[in-house]
Amino acid sequence: MRKSRQGMSITELLIAMVILAIVGMALTRVMVSQARYFDHQKKSNQARNVSRGPLNRVVSDVRMVEALGGVVSASATALTVRVPYAIGVVCTSSSGSGTQISMLPVDSAMYAGLGYSGYAWRDGMGKYHYMDSGTLHDDGDVVACTNAGINTLTTQKGYARRITPRLTDTASVGTPVMVYRKILYEFKNSVAVPGTIALWRTIVATGDTEELSAPYENTAKFRFFIGSALTAVDTPPATLSTLRGIELNMTGVSERNAEGATQKERAPFTTAVFFKNRLN
């Protein structure tokens, strides 16, 4: 009687193992390739986010700078600007109490932030005169503004404020006034990612500083639009009142190399910001 066959032979087992090994190697290669692809994409996104992350912050500050006197100092790696955060009009002015200002409605969080650096008022020729001193008091006189024919929109987050010392006599009733903070932007060594370059933002009056984003290539810098020129240059002008905008060269890089790559991922990024408050 023929007996029913039990199990497999050694030859069959070896053939099955070889086939399984071939299939496993193919699957492993696919998985490794996909893992490297996803890691490459992740590192590329990280490099792009380095530049895109702080962009709104920088643009919202720099765009509102007044062209003739808003830039305090400038270099390829550092830029100090007077950033307006509230604007109003003169109600009354006296040598004893200072100048009463009716402030237009503004974001309460922006207004309540620390870092008041000074004020500026605009003359009849449209030129702002800056005063990097003085005090902005909370005890503004709404009645004084009302008597001068200027309403203060207190229900819409408008404010009456008092500035001392008083503005000059040429700043009459209805003269526009803005209060500002000095903000320093600079490219310097990162703390979050040691050994790389970061973009920092510092409130000059308080010294509060924050690292907005990192890492950047060592070539990260500011460039400058002078007068009516359409091309930015590397060197700021000797007369800062001729500046009309800045160009930011912010090539972001990933913190680590992607799997299998010999270099960090790069995301070239260049954008321009032109000052909004300009006469020419």
Secondary structure, 3 states (H helix, E strand, C coil): CCCCCCCCCHHHHHHHHHHHHHHHHHHHHHHHHHHHHHHHHHHHHHHHHHHHCCHHHHHHHHCCCECCCCEEEECCCEEEEEEEEEEEEEEEEECCCEEEEEECCCCHHHHHCCCCCEEEEECCCCCEEEECCCEEECCCCHHHHHHCCCCCCHHHCCEEEEEECCCCCCCCCCCEEEEEEEEEEEEEECCCCCCCEEEEEEECCCCCEEEEEEEECCCCEEEEEECCCCCCECCCCCCHHHEEEEEEECCEEEEEECCCCCCEEEECCEEEEECCECCC
